[in-house]
């Protein structure tokens, strides 16, 4: 199905607003939009991400994928390979603790992709990936 991609809106809980604000703004380089004392909007790679202060950290379950323990739920974006490479290097320089360190998943198979997983300060799991062949995003 061919469709014009529209930005998604995602609201997530954070345990402490200012810590999360610094992470998304300064570590992930997301531009800040509107805000209040309880929430902040961010331009998350062209999508609207809203962090809402709940005072609690997230607790994640895990599922095995490609012999790795993948956190569920998680969210993120699919980047171009060169952008993914730059982000991985920046996160490593920031000493971000990875759940799954940057690597190539499904090597030589349909859907080959670079991927990495890490947590925000509130325990929300993020995945950033880049497909070797972007046309295989929805391939089976």
Biotite code that builds the C-alpha atoms (Angstrom):
import biotite.structure as struc

atoms = struc.array([
    struc.Atom([0.000, 0.000, 0.000], chain_id="A", res_id=1, res_name="UNK", atom_name="CA", element="C"),
    struc.Atom([1.466, 3.366, -1.042], chain_id="A", res_id=2, res_name="UNK", atom_name="CA", element="C"),
    struc.Atom([0.544, 6.238, 1.244], chain_id="A", res_id=3, res_name="UNK", atom_name="CA", element="C"),
    struc.Atom([1.789, 9.683, 2.109], chain_id="A", res_id=4, res_name="UNK", atom_name="CA", element="C"),
    struc.Atom([3.535, 9.432, 5.439], chain_id="A", res_id=5, res_name="UNK", atom_name="CA", element="C"),
    struc.Atom([2.170, 11.711, 8.125], chain_id="A", res_id=6, res_name="UNK", atom_name="CA", element="C"),
    struc.Atom([3.873, 12.434, 11.449], chain_id="A", res_id=7, res_name="UNK", atom_name="CA", element="C"),
    struc.Atom([2.757, 10.256, 14.339], chain_id="A", res_id=8, res_name="UNK", atom_name="CA", element="C"),
    struc.Atom([1.923, 11.549, 17.822], chain_id="A", res_id=9, res_name="UNK", atom_name="CA", element="C"),
    struc.Atom([3.191, 9.598, 20.798], chain_id="A", res_id=10, res_name="UNK", atom_name="CA", element="C"),
    struc.Atom([2.815, 10.535, 24.472], chain_id="A", res_id=11, res_name="UNK", atom_name="CA", element="C"),
    struc.Atom([5.013, 8.726, 26.985], chain_id="A", res_id=12, res_name="UNK", atom_name="CA", element="C"),
    struc.Atom([5.394, 8.818, 30.764], chain_id="A", res_id=13, res_name="UNK", atom_name="CA", element="C"),
    struc.Atom([8.556, 10.177, 32.376], chain_id="A", res_id=14, res_name="UNK", atom_name="CA", element="C"),
    struc.Atom([9.493, 10.088, 36.049], chain_id="A", res_id=15, res_name="UNK", atom_name="CA", element="C"),
    struc.Atom([11.063, 13.564, 36.170], chain_id="A", res_id=16, res_name="UNK", atom_name="CA", element="C"),
    struc.Atom([10.340, 16.234, 33.570], chain_id="A", res_id=17, res_name="UNK", atom_name="CA", element="C"),
    struc.Atom([13.623, 18.174, 33.542], chain_id="A", res_id=18, res_name="UNK", atom_name="CA", element="C"),
    struc.Atom([15.838, 15.075, 33.317], chain_id="A", res_id=19, res_name="UNK", atom_name="CA", element="C"),
    struc.Atom([13.797, 13.759, 30.374], chain_id="A", res_id=20, res_name="UNK", atom_name="CA", element="C"),
    struc.Atom([13.720, 17.217, 28.760], chain_id="A", res_id=21, res_name="UNK", atom_name="CA", element="C"),
    struc.Atom([17.538, 17.402, 28.823], chain_id="A", res_id=22, res_name="UNK", atom_name="CA", element="C"),
    struc.Atom([17.842, 13.864, 27.407], chain_id="A", res_id=23, res_name="UNK", atom_name="CA", element="C"),
    struc.Atom([15.505, 14.408, 24.439], chain_id="A", res_id=24, res_name="UNK", atom_name="CA", element="C"),
    struc.Atom([16.708, 17.961, 23.754], chain_id="A", res_id=25, res_name="UNK", atom_name="CA", element="C"),
    struc.Atom([20.463, 17.648, 24.354], chain_id="A", res_id=26, res_name="UNK", atom_name="CA", element="C"),
    struc.Atom([21.307, 13.961, 23.825], chain_id="A", res_id=27, res_name="UNK", atom_name="CA", element="C"),
    struc.Atom([18.910, 13.143, 20.961], chain_id="A", res_id=28, res_name="UNK", atom_name="CA", element="C"),
    struc.Atom([18.904, 16.743, 19.593], chain_id="A", res_id=29, res_name="UNK", atom_name="CA", element="C"),
    struc.Atom([15.106, 16.981, 19.418], chain_id="A", res_id=30, res_name="UNK", atom_name="CA", element="C"),
    struc.Atom([13.717, 20.508, 19.112], chain_id="A", res_id=31, res_name="UNK", atom_name="CA", element="C"),
    struc.Atom([11.447, 21.514, 21.965], chain_id="A", res_id=32, res_name="UNK", atom_name="CA", element="C"),
    struc.Atom([7.948, 22.816, 21.258], chain_id="A", res_id=33, res_name="UNK", atom_name="CA", element="C"),
    struc.Atom([5.121, 23.764, 23.597], chain_id="A", res_id=34, res_name="UNK", atom_name="CA", element="C"),
    struc.Atom([5.292, 22.827, 27.258], chain_id="A", res_id=35, res_name="UNK", atom_name="CA", element="C"),
    struc.Atom([3.687, 23.161, 30.657], chain_id="A", res_id=36, res_name="UNK", atom_name="CA", element="C"),
    struc.Atom([4.763, 22.212, 34.172], chain_id="A", res_id=37, res_name="UNK", atom_name="CA", element="C"),
    struc.Atom([3.668, 18.602, 33.467], chain_id="A", res_id=38, res_name="UNK", atom_name="CA", element="C"),
    struc.Atom([4.531, 17.956, 29.792], chain_id="A", res_id=39, res_name="UNK", atom_name="CA", element="C"),
    struc.Atom([6.833, 18.942, 26.895], chain_id="A", res_id=40, res_name="UNK", atom_name="CA", element="C"),
    struc.Atom([6.383, 18.535, 23.104], chain_id="A", res_id=41, res_name="UNK", atom_name="CA", element="C"),
    struc.Atom([9.381, 17.534, 20.974], chain_id="A", res_id=42, res_name="UNK", atom_name="CA", element="C"),
    struc.Atom([10.063, 17.261, 17.261], chain_id="A", res_id=43, res_name="UNK", atom_name="CA", element="C"),
    struc.Atom([11.180, 13.618, 17.321], chain_id="A", res_id=44, res_name="UNK", atom_name="CA", element="C"),
    struc.Atom([12.669, 13.245, 13.834], chain_id="A", res_id=45, res_name="UNK", atom_name="CA", element="C"),
    struc.Atom([9.595, 14.837, 12.251], chain_id="A", res_id=46, res_name="UNK", atom_name="CA", element="C"),
    struc.Atom([7.084, 13.257, 14.648], chain_id="A", res_id=47, res_name="UNK", atom_name="CA", element="C"),
    struc.Atom([5.394, 14.707, 17.720], chain_id="A", res_id=48, res_name="UNK", atom_name="CA", element="C"),
    struc.Atom([6.641, 13.159, 20.957], chain_id="A", res_id=49, res_name="UNK", atom_name="CA", element="C"),
    struc.Atom([5.159, 14.412, 24.202], chain_id="A", res_id=50, res_name="UNK", atom_name="CA", element="C"),
    struc.Atom([6.718, 13.564, 27.546], chain_id="A", res_id=51, res_name="UNK", atom_name="CA", element="C"),
    struc.Atom([4.274, 13.619, 30.473], chain_id="A", res_id=52, res_name="UNK", atom_name="CA", element="C"),
    struc.Atom([5.536, 13.659, 34.038], chain_id="A", res_id=53, res_name="UNK", atom_name="CA", element="C"),
    struc.Atom([3.995, 10.795, 36.036], chain_id="A", res_id=54, res_name="UNK", atom_name="CA", element="C"),
    struc.Atom([6.637, 10.469, 38.731], chain_id="A", res_id=55, res_name="UNK", atom_name="CA", element="C"),
    struc.Atom([7.243, 6.784, 37.913], chain_id="A", res_id=56, res_name="UNK", atom_name="CA", element="C"),
    struc.Atom([9.851, 4.972, 35.839], chain_id="A", res_id=57, res_name="UNK", atom_name="CA", element="C"),
    struc.Atom([8.733, 2.568, 33.109], chain_id="A", res_id=58, res_name="UNK", atom_name="CA", element="C"),
    struc.Atom([8.983, -1.187, 33.583], chain_id="A", res_id=59, res_name="UNK", atom_name="CA", element="C"),
    struc.Atom([9.602, -3.167, 30.410], chain_id="A", res_id=60, res_name="UNK", atom_name="CA", element="C"),
    struc.Atom([9.090, -6.797, 29.458], chain_id="A", res_id=61, res_name="UNK", atom_name="CA", element="C"),
    struc.Atom([11.403, -8.475, 26.922], chain_id="A", res_id=62, res_name="UNK", atom_name="CA", element="C"),
    struc.Atom([11.052, -10.757, 23.887], chain_id="A", res_id=63, res_name="UNK", atom_name="CA", element="C"),
    struc.Atom([13.805, -12.692, 22.076], chain_id="A", res_id=64, res_name="UNK", atom_name="CA", element="C"),
    struc.Atom([14.655, -11.400, 18.570], chain_id="A", res_id=65, res_name="UNK", atom_name="CA", element="C"),
    struc.Atom([17.767, -12.456, 16.660], chain_id="A", res_id=66, res_name="UNK", atom_name="CA", element="C"),
    struc.Atom([19.101, -14.027, 19.892], chain_id="A", res_id=67, res_name="UNK", atom_name="CA", element="C"),
    struc.Atom([18.828, -10.673, 21.724], chain_id="A", res_id=68, res_name="UNK", atom_name="CA", element="C"),
    struc.Atom([16.495, -9.680, 24.552], chain_id="A", res_id=69, res_name="UNK", atom_name="CA", element="C"),
    struc.Atom([14.382, -6.897, 23.001], chain_id="A", res_id=70, res_name="UNK", atom_name="CA", element="C"),
    struc.Atom([12.461, -4.610, 25.374], chain_id="A", res_id=71, res_name="UNK", atom_name="CA", element="C"),
    struc.Atom([8.691, -4.415, 24.858], chain_id="A", res_id=72, res_name="UNK", atom_name="CA", element="C"),
    struc.Atom([7.225, -1.865, 24.530], chain_id="A", res_id=73, res_name="UNK", atom_name="CA", element="C"),
    struc.Atom([9.694, 0.323, 22.662], chain_id="A", res_id=74, res_name="UNK", atom_name="CA", element="C"),
    struc.Atom([9.594, 3.068, 20.051], chain_id="A", res_id=75, res_name="UNK", atom_name="CA", element="C"),
    struc.Atom([11.981, 4.922, 17.778], chain_id="A", res_id=76, res_name="UNK", atom_name="CA", element="C"),
    struc.Atom([12.567, 5.881, 14.184], chain_id="A", res_id=77, res_name="UNK", atom_name="CA", element="C"),
    struc.Atom([14.085, 4.435, 11.039], chain_id="A", res_id=78, res_name="UNK", atom_name="CA", element="C"),
    struc.Atom([16.959, 6.581, 9.831], chain_id="A", res_id=79, res_name="UNK", atom_name="CA", element="C"),
    struc.Atom([19.126, 6.662, 6.730], chain_id="A", res_id=80, res_name="UNK", atom_name="CA", element="C"),
    struc.Atom([22.265, 4.584, 7.307], chain_id="A", res_id=81, res_name="UNK", atom_name="CA", element="C"),
    struc.Atom([24.614, 7.581, 7.491], chain_id="A", res_id=82, res_name="UNK", atom_name="CA", element="C"),
    struc.Atom([22.334, 9.311, 10.040], chain_id="A", res_id=83, res_name="UNK", atom_name="CA", element="C"),
    struc.Atom([22.133, 6.094, 12.080], chain_id="A", res_id=84, res_name="UNK", atom_name="CA", element="C"),
    struc.Atom([25.942, 5.820, 12.060], chain_id="A", res_id=85, res_name="UNK", atom_name="CA", element="C"),
    struc.Atom([26.305, 9.427, 13.290], chain_id="A", res_id=86, res_name="UNK", atom_name="CA", element="C"),
    struc.Atom([23.734, 8.909, 16.052], chain_id="A", res_id=87, res_name="UNK", atom_name="CA", element="C"),
    struc.Atom([25.390, 5.668, 17.209], chain_id="A", res_id=88, res_name="UNK", atom_name="CA", element="C"),
    struc.Atom([28.754, 7.431, 17.455], chain_id="A", res_id=89, res_name="UNK", atom_name="CA", element="C"),
    struc.Atom([27.234, 10.391, 19.331], chain_id="A", res_id=90, res_name="UNK", atom_name="CA", element="C"),
    struc.Atom([25.466, 8.095, 21.805], chain_id="A", res_id=91, res_name="UNK", atom_name="CA", element="C"),
    struc.Atom([28.674, 6.152, 22.382], chain_id="A", res_id=92, res_name="UNK", atom_name="CA", element="C"),
    struc.Atom([30.511, 9.468, 22.994], chain_id="A", res_id=93, res_name="UNK", atom_name="CA", element="C"),
    struc.Atom([27.760, 10.426, 25.492], chain_id="A", res_id=94, res_name="UNK", atom_name="CA", element="C"),
    struc.Atom([28.392, 7.073, 27.254], chain_id="A", res_id=95, res_name="UNK", atom_name="CA", element="C"),
    struc.Atom([24.770, 5.978, 26.800], chain_id="A", res_id=96, res_name="UNK", atom_name="CA", element="C"),
    struc.Atom([24.281, 2.505, 28.260], chain_id="A", res_id=97, res_name="UNK", atom_name="CA", element="C"),
    struc.Atom([22.858, 0.325, 25.489], chain_id="A", res_id=98, res_name="UNK", atom_name="CA", element="C"),
    struc.Atom([20.387, -2.478, 26.112], chain_id="A", res_id=99, res_name="UNK", atom_name="CA", element="C"),
    struc.Atom([21.455, -3.810, 22.706], chain_id="A", res_id=100, res_name="UNK", atom_name="CA", element="C"),
    struc.Atom([24.611, -2.217, 21.344], chain_id="A", res_id=101, res_name="UNK", atom_name="CA", element="C"),
    struc.Atom([24.650, -1.017, 17.725], chain_id="A", res_id=102, res_name="UNK", atom_name="CA", element="C"),
    struc.Atom([24.906, -3.992, 15.352], chain_id="A", res_id=103, res_name="UNK", atom_name="CA", element="C"),
    struc.Atom([23.539, -5.455, 12.103], chain_id="A", res_id=104, res_name="UNK", atom_name="CA", element="C"),
    struc.Atom([20.503, -7.707, 12.528], chain_id="A", res_id=105, res_name="UNK", atom_name="CA", element="C"),
    struc.Atom([19.341, -10.325, 9.994], chain_id="A", res_id=106, res_name="UNK", atom_name="CA", element="C"),
    struc.Atom([22.650, -10.031, 8.112], chain_id="A", res_id=107, res_name="UNK", atom_name="CA", element="C"),
    struc.Atom([22.314, -11.327, 4.536], chain_id="A", res_id=108, res_name="UNK", atom_name="CA", element="C"),
    struc.Atom([18.547, -11.826, 4.914], chain_id="A", res_id=109, res_name="UNK", atom_name="CA", element="C"),
    struc.Atom([15.483, -9.893, 3.805], chain_id="A", res_id=110, res_name="UNK", atom_name="CA", element="C"),
    struc.Atom([15.112, -6.974, 6.197], chain_id="A", res_id=111, res_name="UNK", atom_name="CA", element="C"),
    struc.Atom([18.821, -6.622, 7.057], chain_id="A", res_id=112, res_name="UNK", atom_name="CA", element="C"),
    struc.Atom([19.122, -3.631, 9.357], chain_id="A", res_id=113, res_name="UNK", atom_name="CA", element="C"),
    struc.Atom([21.367, -1.737, 11.708], chain_id="A", res_id=114, res_name="UNK", atom_name="CA", element="C"),
    struc.Atom([19.763, -1.417, 15.135], chain_id="A", res_id=115, res_name="UNK", atom_name="CA", element="C"),
    struc.Atom([20.434, -0.254, 18.676], chain_id="A", res_id=116, res_name="UNK", atom_name="CA", element="C"),
    struc.Atom([18.346, -0.093, 21.855], chain_id="A", res_id=117, res_name="UNK", atom_name="CA", element="C"),
    struc.Atom([18.733, 2.107, 24.929], chain_id="A", res_id=118, res_name="UNK", atom_name="CA", element="C"),
    struc.Atom([16.585, 3.617, 27.673], chain_id="A", res_id=119, res_name="UNK", atom_name="CA", element="C"),
    struc.Atom([15.693, 7.222, 28.304], chain_id="A", res_id=120, res_name="UNK", atom_name="CA", element="C"),
    struc.Atom([16.183, 8.440, 31.908], chain_id="A", res_id=121, res_name="UNK", atom_name="CA", element="C"),
    struc.Atom([12.652, 7.268, 32.800], chain_id="A", res_id=122, res_name="UNK", atom_name="CA", element="C"),
    struc.Atom([13.162, 3.718, 31.544], chain_id="A", res_id=123, res_name="UNK", atom_name="CA", element="C"),
    struc.Atom([11.322, 4.098, 28.212], chain_id="A", res_id=124, res_name="UNK", atom_name="CA", element="C"),
    struc.Atom([12.993, 1.839, 25.641], chain_id="A", res_id=125, res_name="UNK", atom_name="CA", element="C"),
    struc.Atom([14.021, 3.352, 22.305], chain_id="A", res_id=126, res_name="UNK", atom_name="CA", element="C"),
    struc.Atom([15.126, 1.604, 19.116], chain_id="A", res_id=127, res_name="UNK", atom_name="CA", element="C"),
    struc.Atom([16.814, 3.375, 16.238], chain_id="A", res_id=128, res_name="UNK", atom_name="CA", element="C"),
    struc.Atom([17.366, 1.436, 13.038], chain_id="A", res_id=129, res_name="UNK", atom_name="CA", element="C"),
    struc.Atom([18.441, 1.769, 9.403], chain_id="A", res_id=130, res_name="UNK", atom_name="CA", element="C"),
    struc.Atom([17.582, -0.737, 6.683], chain_id="A", res_id=131, res_name="UNK", atom_name="CA", element="C"),
    struc.Atom([20.237, -1.882, 4.209], chain_id="A", res_id=132, res_name="UNK", atom_name="CA", element="C"),
    struc.Atom([17.451, -1.809, 1.611], chain_id="A", res_id=133, res_name="UNK", atom_name="CA", element="C"),
    struc.Atom([14.702, 0.654, 2.681], chain_id="A", res_id=134, res_name="UNK", atom_name="CA", element="C"),
    struc.Atom([12.275, -1.034, 0.258], chain_id="A", res_id=135, res_name="UNK", atom_name="CA", element="C"),
    struc.Atom([12.303, -4.058, 2.584], chain_id="A", res_id=136, res_name="UNK", atom_name="CA", element="C"),
    struc.Atom([10.738, -2.182, 5.516], chain_id="A", res_id=137, res_name="UNK", atom_name="CA", element="C"),
    struc.Atom([7.507, -4.204, 5.218], chain_id="A", res_id=138, res_name="UNK", atom_name="CA", element="C"),
    struc.Atom([8.893, -7.248, 3.395], chain_id="A", res_id=139, res_name="UNK", atom_name="CA", element="C"),
    struc.Atom([7.880, -10.666, 4.713], chain_id="A", res_id=140, res_name="UNK", atom_name="CA", element="C"),
])
